[in-house]
Amino acid sequence: MSWYDSAVFYHIYPLGLCGCAHENDGRAVPGAFRKLDAWAAHAWQLGCNAIYIGPLFESGSHGYDTVDYRRVDRRLGSNEEFAAWVRSCHARGQKVIVDGVFNHVGRGFFAFQDLKQHREGSAYRDWFCDVNFWGNNEYNDGFSYGNWGGHNLLVKLNQRNPAVQQYHFDTVRFWVEQFDIDGIRLDAADVLDFGFMQNLRRFTDGLKAGFWLLGEVIHGDYSRWANPQTLHSVTNYELHKGLWSGHNDHNYFEIAHTMRRLQGLCGDTRLYTFSDNHDVERLPNKLRQRAHIRHVAILVYTLWGIPSIYYGSEFGIEGKKEWGSDWPLRPCLDLADFENAIRENPVTSVYAALGRLKATEPALTEGRPQELLLTTERYAFAQVWEGRALVTVLNNADAPARLELPLPVPAGQAEDLLADCAGSQDVNARVENGRLIVELPGNYGTVLGLGC
């Protein structure tokens, strides 16, 4: 099994977490990488054995308008500091992946600056898409060009150009040689050229053993991207939507049917599972019932996939887009404000407990979910491995629920594996006449252990 199959990721948006200026003023936040190391150590306490950090490299503003792929953003610090940070993560046992923003660049990128200066005579004119020297734009460049999402701040690269591909490959080699990273999350993979991604896969397979490629994909047939020839995994936005709307609508069928569809498409491929990230509003801002944060956390860890936590979500913090800005989703936080959260905060406590289960219960990684009960308001499934079963039981209704389930493995008793979490409630779970009987409080869920 590859390391990423059993990984639990902690996702850090460093420019936000460290309180960097929104526009790059060239000034570093003092001690940024010391702060990031403290947060990585905190993630380790939660059971996160992998860190996704990004965007990380020099940009003009939010990080996705890259101007220098081979220099850590000066607002955070230096290349040497990042290399030391990766070594610290590796010493704890944490893998590190970074953002690869290969679809577009910022206007300060050297090749685009050359295009502005030399126009038709630029050696880099074919590095960019849809360059039209008869056009213009809001910057009065005297030409127009392809971009990402209608934003001329983000100049679209021509990934079919062999020189562009080689530049990116050389960048990835630089990252591995200088920083020893373990993988890349490909930004905007849903608009990247498939030939480029397949070439990148072949290149990285030969660059470093176990190097992982994750693609940011929102809609579509995920198997087009996540397959043995292209990427190892993609962001599971389809399940992300179901996780919150399935609770708001009291419709566990949405979540269960999403998983069936994705497993039909992707087979054994594990997709990257998340409840929120740097581009979508925090879970408490999407759920009608705050109590359902617990349910979603349990599902992120117990459904087939690669679980992840977005920094701050383990504390149940809020975050909502305002005036079209994503910065409220990417706040500056101080760990000192969350002292004792693992013991006292019900959200933090359940994340920490799930992290321990992931590390100690092979069924959570090796086992496949087996559906035991599905209604609009109740959902139960088991993950079975070598005579041991972990059974997820959920109730999204206000009223208590009595679940009568088939036994997935022979067992004489059931253990509530999350009973010691802060805010946990009493669950009556027992084995009677070859059936598993579970009495759940309203708006509550847990994970039960059965068998050896």
C-alpha positions as CSV (number, residue, x, y, z in Angstrom):
1,M,0.0,0.0,0.0
2,S,1.3,3.5,-0.9
3,W,1.6,6.1,1.9
4,Y,-1.2,8.2,0.5
5,D,-3.7,5.3,0.7
6,S,-3.6,5.6,4.5
7,A,-2.9,9.3,4.8
8,V,-4.9,11.9,6.7
9,F,-4.2,15.3,5.3
10,Y,-4.0,18.7,7.1
11,H,-4.6,21.5,4.6
12,I,-2.8,24.8,5.3
13,Y,-3.3,28.0,3.3
14,P,-0.1,29.7,4.5
15,L,-0.6,33.3,3.4
16,G,-3.8,33.4,5.4
17,L,-2.7,31.4,8.4
18,C,0.4,33.6,8.8
19,G,-1.4,36.9,8.3
20,C,0.5,37.9,5.2
21,A,-0.4,41.1,3.3
22,H,-3.0,40.5,0.7
23,E,-0.8,42.2,-1.9
24,N,2.8,41.2,-2.0
25,D,4.7,44.1,-0.5
26,G,8.0,42.1,-0.3
27,R,8.0,42.0,3.5
28,A,8.1,38.7,5.4
29,V,5.9,38.0,8.4
30,P,8.5,37.4,11.2
31,G,8.6,33.8,12.3
32,A,6.1,32.5,9.7
33,F,7.8,29.1,9.3
34,R,8.1,28.7,13.1
35,K,4.3,29.3,13.3
36,L,3.7,26.8,10.4
37,D,5.9,24.2,12.2
38,A,3.8,24.6,15.4
39,W,0.6,24.1,13.3
40,A,2.1,21.0,11.6
41,A,2.9,19.6,15.1
42,H,-0.7,20.3,16.1
43,A,-1.9,18.5,13.0
44,W,0.3,15.5,14.1
45,Q,-1.5,15.5,17.4
46,L,-4.8,15.2,15.5
47,G,-3.4,12.1,13.6
48,C,-2.6,14.0,10.4
49,N,0.4,12.2,8.8
50,A,0.4,14.4,5.7
51,I,0.3,18.2,5.0
52,Y,-1.0,19.9,2.0
53,I,0.4,23.5,2.0
54,G,-0.2,26.0,-0.6
55,P,0.0,28.2,-2.5
56,L,3.6,28.7,-1.5
57,F,5.6,30.3,-4.2
58,E,6.2,33.9,-5.1
59,S,3.1,35.7,-6.4
60,G,1.6,39.1,-6.6
61,S,-1.4,38.6,-4.4
62,H,-3.4,35.5,-3.3
63,G,-0.7,33.0,-4.4
64,Y,-2.3,31.6,-7.5
65,D,-0.8,34.4,-9.7
66,T,2.7,32.9,-9.6
67,V,5.6,35.1,-10.7
68,D,8.4,32.8,-9.6
69,Y,7.9,29.0,-9.2
70,R,11.4,28.5,-7.7
71,R,11.2,31.0,-4.9
72,V,9.1,30.7,-1.7
73,D,6.8,33.7,-1.4
74,R,8.9,36.3,0.4
75,R,6.0,37.1,2.6
76,L,6.5,33.8,4.2
77,G,10.3,33.6,4.2
78,S,13.1,31.8,2.2
79,N,13.7,28.6,0.4
80,E,16.0,27.5,3.2
81,E,13.3,28.0,5.8
82,F,10.8,26.0,3.8
83,A,13.3,23.2,3.3
84,A,13.9,23.1,7.0
85,W,10.2,23.0,7.6
86,V,9.8,20.0,5.3
87,R,12.6,18.2,7.2
88,S,10.8,18.9,10.4
89,C,7.5,17.5,9.0
90,H,9.4,14.4,7.7
91,A,11.0,13.9,11.1
92,R,7.5,13.7,12.7
93,G,6.4,11.2,10.0
94,Q,4.4,13.7,7.9
95,K,4.5,13.8,4.1
96,V,4.3,17.2,2.4
97,I,2.6,18.2,-0.8
98,V,2.5,21.6,-2.4
99,D,0.3,23.5,-4.9
100,G,1.3,23.2,-8.5
101,V,-0.3,26.2,-10.3
102,F,0.6,25.1,-13.8
103,N,-2.4,26.3,-15.7
104,H,-1.7,30.0,-15.5
105,V,0.8,32.6,-14.2
106,G,0.7,36.1,-12.8
107,R,1.4,39.0,-15.1
108,G,4.8,39.5,-13.4
109,F,6.0,36.1,-14.6
110,F,9.3,36.5,-16.6
111,A,7.9,35.0,-19.9
112,F,4.8,37.3,-19.9
113,Q,7.0,40.3,-19.2
114,D,9.1,39.4,-22.2
115,L,5.9,39.1,-24.3
116,K,4.8,42.5,-23.2
117,Q,8.2,44.0,-24.2
118,H,8.9,42.2,-27.5
119,R,5.3,41.3,-28.6
120,E,5.5,39.4,-31.9
121,G,9.2,39.1,-31.5
122,S,9.1,37.4,-28.1
123,A,10.6,34.0,-27.8
124,Y,7.8,33.2,-25.4
125,R,4.8,34.2,-27.5
126,D,3.8,30.5,-27.9
127,W,4.0,29.9,-24.1
128,F,0.5,31.5,-23.8
129,C,-2.9,30.7,-25.1
130,D,-4.9,32.8,-27.6
131,V,-2.5,35.7,-27.9
132,N,-4.1,38.3,-30.2
133,F,-1.9,41.2,-31.2
134,W,-4.9,42.9,-32.7
135,G,-6.7,43.0,-29.3
136,N,-6.4,44.8,-26.0
137,N,-7.5,44.5,-22.4
138,E,-8.0,46.5,-19.2
139,Y,-4.3,46.8,-18.7
140,N,-3.9,48.4,-22.1
141,D,-1.2,45.8,-23.1
142,G,-2.0,46.3,-26.8
143,F,-2.9,42.6,-27.1
144,S,-5.2,40.1,-25.5
145,Y,-4.7,36.6,-24.3
146,G,-6.4,33.5,-22.7
147,N,-6.9,33.6,-19.0
148,W,-8.4,31.5,-16.2
149,G,-12.0,32.3,-15.2
150,G,-12.2,35.5,-17.1
151,H,-9.5,37.1,-15.0
152,N,-6.6,38.7,-17.0
153,L,-4.6,38.7,-13.8
154,L,-4.2,35.0,-14.4
155,V,-2.5,34.4,-17.8
156,K,-3.2,31.0,-19.3
157,L,-0.2,28.9,-20.2
158,N,-0.1,26.7,-23.3
159,Q,0.6,23.3,-21.7
160,R,0.8,21.6,-25.1
161,N,4.0,23.6,-25.8
162,P,7.0,21.2,-25.1
163,A,9.0,24.2,-23.8
164,V,6.2,25.0,-21.2
165,Q,6.0,21.3,-20.2
166,Q,9.8,21.1,-19.8
167,Y,9.8,24.3,-17.7
168,H,7.2,22.8,-15.3
169,F,9.0,19.5,-15.2
170,D,12.3,21.3,-14.3
171,T,10.3,23.2,-11.6
172,V,9.1,19.9,-10.1
173,R,12.6,18.5,-10.1
174,F,13.8,21.7,-8.4
175,W,11.1,21.2,-5.7
176,V,12.1,17.6,-5.1
177,E,15.8,18.3,-5.0
178,Q,15.7,21.4,-3.0
179,F,12.7,20.7,-0.7
180,D,12.1,16.9,-0.9
181,I,8.4,17.3,-1.3
182,D,6.2,14.2,-1.6
183,G,3.6,15.3,-4.1
184,I,1.7,18.0,-5.8
185,R,-1.9,19.2,-5.7
186,L,-2.5,20.4,-9.3
187,D,-4.5,23.6,-9.2
188,A,-7.4,23.9,-11.8
189,A,-6.7,20.3,-13.0
190,D,-10.1,20.3,-14.7
191,V,-8.8,22.8,-17.3
192,L,-5.3,21.4,-17.6
193,D,-4.3,19.6,-20.8
194,F,-4.6,15.8,-20.4
195,G,-1.5,15.1,-22.4
196,F,0.5,17.4,-20.1
197,M,-0.9,15.6,-17.0
198,Q,0.0,12.2,-18.4
199,N,3.5,13.4,-19.2
200,L,3.8,14.8,-15.7
201,R,2.7,11.5,-14.3
202,R,5.4,9.6,-16.2
203,F,8.0,12.2,-15.2
204,T,7.2,12.1,-11.5
205,D,6.9,8.4,-11.4
206,G,10.5,8.3,-12.4
207,L,11.6,11.2,-10.2
208,K,10.7,10.0,-6.7
209,A,9.2,6.8,-5.4
210,G,5.6,7.3,-4.1
211,F,5.3,10.8,-5.5
212,W,1.6,11.7,-5.4
213,L,-0.4,13.7,-7.9
214,L,-3.8,15.2,-6.7
215,G,-6.0,17.2,-9.1
216,E,-8.4,19.9,-8.2
217,V,-11.5,18.8,-10.1
218,I,-15.0,20.0,-9.4
219,H,-17.5,18.4,-11.8
220,G,-17.5,15.5,-14.2
221,D,-16.4,11.9,-14.4
222,Y,-13.5,11.8,-12.0
223,S,-12.0,8.7,-13.6
224,R,-11.0,10.8,-16.6
225,W,-8.4,12.4,-14.3
226,A,-7.8,9.8,-11.6
227,N,-6.5,6.7,-13.3
228,P,-3.2,4.8,-13.7
229,Q,-2.1,7.0,-16.6
230,T,-3.0,10.5,-15.3
231,L,-3.4,11.5,-11.6
232,H,-3.6,9.4,-8.5
233,S,-6.6,11.2,-7.1
234,V,-8.8,14.2,-7.4
235,T,-10.7,16.5,-4.9
236,N,-14.1,14.9,-4.2
237,Y,-16.3,18.0,-4.7
238,E,-19.3,15.8,-5.5
239,L,-19.2,14.2,-2.0
240,H,-18.4,17.5,-0.4
241,K,-21.7,18.9,-1.6
242,G,-23.6,15.8,-0.4
243,L,-22.0,15.9,3.0
244,W,-23.7,19.2,4.0
245,S,-26.8,19.2,1.8
246,G,-27.6,15.5,2.7
247,H,-27.9,16.7,6.3
248,N,-29.7,19.9,5.6
249,D,-32.2,18.1,3.5
250,H,-32.5,15.1,5.8
251,N,-31.5,13.0,2.8
252,Y,-28.8,10.3,3.4
253,F,-29.7,8.9,0.1
254,E,-27.7,11.7,-1.6
255,I,-24.6,10.7,0.3
256,A,-25.0,7.0,-0.2
257,H,-25.9,7.3,-3.9
258,T,-22.9,9.6,-4.5
259,M,-20.6,7.0,-3.0
260,R,-22.1,4.2,-5.2
261,R,-21.8,6.3,-8.3
262,L,-18.2,7.3,-7.6
263,Q,-17.1,3.8,-6.8
264,G,-18.8,2.6,-10.0
265,L,-16.7,5.2,-11.9
266,C,-13.4,5.1,-10.0
267,G,-13.3,1.6,-8.6
268,D,-10.5,1.3,-6.0
269,T,-9.2,4.8,-6.5
270,R,-9.4,6.8,-3.3
271,L,-10.6,10.4,-3.8
272,Y,-9.6,13.3,-1.6
273,T,-12.4,13.8,0.9
274,F,-13.0,17.2,2.6
275,S,-15.8,19.1,4.3
276,D,-14.4,22.6,3.5
277,N,-11.3,24.2,2.0
278,H,-9.8,27.6,1.0
279,D,-12.3,28.1,-1.8
280,V,-15.6,27.1,-0.1
281,E,-17.4,28.4,3.0
282,R,-16.8,26.7,6.3
283,L,-19.0,23.8,7.3
284,P,-20.8,25.7,10.1
285,N,-21.9,28.3,7.6
286,K,-23.4,25.6,5.3
287,L,-25.1,23.4,7.9
288,R,-28.5,24.2,9.4
289,Q,-27.7,22.1,12.5
290,R,-24.3,22.7,14.0
291,A,-24.6,19.3,15.7
292,H,-24.2,17.8,12.3
293,I,-20.5,18.8,12.2
294,R,-19.9,15.6,14.1
295,H,-21.7,13.6,11.5
296,V,-19.8,15.1,8.6
297,A,-16.4,14.5,10.4
298,I,-17.3,10.9,11.0
299,L,-18.2,10.4,7.3
300,V,-15.0,12.1,6.1
301,Y,-13.0,9.5,8.0
302,T,-15.2,6.4,7.5
303,L,-16.3,6.6,3.9
304,W,-13.9,5.3,1.2
305,G,-11.4,8.0,0.5
306,I,-8.5,10.0,1.8
307,P,-9.7,12.2,4.7
308,S,-8.5,15.8,5.2
309,I,-9.0,18.7,7.6
310,Y,-8.8,22.4,6.5
311,Y,-6.9,24.4,9.2
312,G,-9.2,25.7,11.8
313,S,-12.1,23.5,10.9
314,E,-11.1,21.1,13.7
315,F,-12.2,23.9,16.0
316,G,-15.5,24.4,14.3
317,I,-14.7,28.0,13.2
318,E,-16.9,29.9,10.8
319,G,-15.9,31.4,7.5
320,K,-18.1,33.0,4.8
321,K,-17.2,34.7,1.6
322,E,-17.8,38.5,1.8
323,W,-18.0,40.9,-1.1
324,G,-16.8,38.2,-3.5
325,S,-13.6,37.8,-1.5
326,D,-12.2,34.4,-0.4
327,W,-10.0,35.9,2.3
328,P,-12.5,35.3,5.1
329,L,-12.1,31.6,4.4
330,R,-8.4,31.9,4.9
331,P,-8.0,33.6,8.3
332,C,-4.9,34.3,10.4
333,L,-5.2,32.1,13.5
334,D,-3.2,31.7,16.7
335,L,-2.9,28.2,18.3
336,A,-2.9,29.8,21.7
337,D,-6.5,30.8,21.2
338,F,-7.4,27.1,21.0
339,E,-5.5,25.8,24.0
340,N,-7.1,22.6,25.5
341,A,-9.4,22.3,22.5
342,I,-8.7,18.5,22.1
343,R,-10.0,17.9,25.6
344,E,-12.8,20.5,25.8
345,N,-14.0,21.4,22.3
346,P,-16.4,18.7,21.0
347,V,-15.4,19.3,17.4
348,T,-11.7,19.1,18.0
349,S,-12.1,16.1,20.3
350,V,-14.0,14.0,17.7
351,Y,-11.4,14.9,15.0
352,A,-8.6,13.8,17.3
353,A,-10.5,10.5,18.2
354,L,-11.1,9.8,14.5
355,G,-7.4,10.4,13.8
356,R,-6.5,7.8,16.5
357,L,-9.0,5.3,15.0
358,K,-7.5,5.8,11.5
359,A,-4.0,5.1,12.9
360,T,-5.0,2.0,15.0
361,E,-7.9,0.4,13.1
362,P,-6.9,-1.1,9.8
363,A,-10.5,-1.6,8.8
364,L,-10.8,2.2,8.3
365,T,-8.2,1.9,5.5
366,E,-8.4,-1.7,4.3
367,G,-12.1,-2.2,4.7
368,R,-14.8,-1.2,2.1
369,P,-18.1,0.3,3.4
370,Q,-21.0,-2.3,3.5
371,E,-24.4,-0.6,3.8
372,L,-26.5,-1.8,6.7
373,L,-29.3,0.7,6.8
374,L,-30.3,3.7,4.7
375,T,-33.3,6.0,5.2
376,T,-33.7,9.7,4.7
377,E,-32.7,10.4,8.4
378,R,-30.6,7.3,9.4
379,Y,-27.5,5.8,7.8
380,A,-25.4,2.9,9.0
381,F,-22.6,1.1,7.3
382,A,-19.7,-1.1,8.3
383,Q,-16.0,-1.4,7.3
384,V,-14.8,-5.0,7.7
385,W,-11.3,-6.3,7.9
386,E,-10.2,-9.7,9.2
387,G,-13.0,-10.3,11.5
388,R,-13.1,-6.7,12.8
389,A,-15.9,-4.3,11.9
390,L,-16.2,-0.5,12.4
391,V,-19.9,0.5,12.1
392,T,-20.8,4.1,11.4
393,V,-24.3,4.9,12.8
394,L,-25.9,8.3,12.1
395,N,-29.2,10.0,13.0
396,N,-29.9,13.4,11.5
397,A,-33.4,13.8,13.0
398,D,-34.3,15.7,16.1
399,A,-36.0,12.6,17.6
400,P,-34.0,9.6,19.0
401,A,-33.7,6.6,16.7
402,R,-33.7,2.9,17.2
403,L,-31.6,1.1,14.6
404,E,-31.8,-2.7,14.1
405,L,-28.9,-3.8,11.9
406,P,-27.5,-7.1,10.6
407,L,-24.2,-8.1,12.2
408,P,-21.4,-7.6,9.7
409,V,-19.1,-9.9,11.7
410,P,-19.7,-12.4,14.6
411,A,-19.7,-10.4,17.8
412,G,-21.0,-10.6,21.3
413,Q,-21.0,-6.9,22.2
414,A,-20.5,-3.5,20.6
415,E,-18.2,-0.7,21.8
416,D,-18.7,3.0,21.2
417,L,-15.3,4.1,20.0
418,L,-16.1,7.8,20.3
419,A,-17.6,7.6,23.8
420,D,-14.7,9.5,25.4
421,C,-14.9,12.6,23.2
422,A,-15.9,15.9,24.7
423,G,-19.7,16.3,24.3
424,S,-20.4,12.7,23.6
425,Q,-23.8,11.3,24.5
426,D,-24.9,7.9,25.8
427,V,-25.5,5.3,23.0
428,N,-27.1,2.0,23.9
429,A,-25.5,-0.5,21.5
430,R,-25.9,-4.2,22.0
431,V,-26.1,-7.5,20.2
432,E,-29.4,-9.4,20.5
433,N,-30.4,-12.5,18.7
434,G,-27.7,-12.1,16.0
435,R,-28.7,-8.4,15.4
436,L,-27.0,-5.1,16.3
437,I,-29.4,-2.9,18.2
438,V,-28.4,0.8,18.5
439,E,-30.4,3.5,20.2
440,L,-29.1,6.9,19.1
441,P,-30.0,10.4,20.5
442,G,-31.4,12.9,18.1
443,N,-28.9,14.6,15.8
444,Y,-26.1,12.3,16.8
445,G,-23.8,9.7,15.4
446,T,-20.8,7.6,16.4
447,V,-18.6,4.7,15.4
448,L,-19.0,1.3,17.0
449,G,-16.4,-1.5,17.2
450,L,-17.4,-5.1,16.7
451,G,-15.4,-8.4,16.7
452,C,-11.8,-9.1,17.3
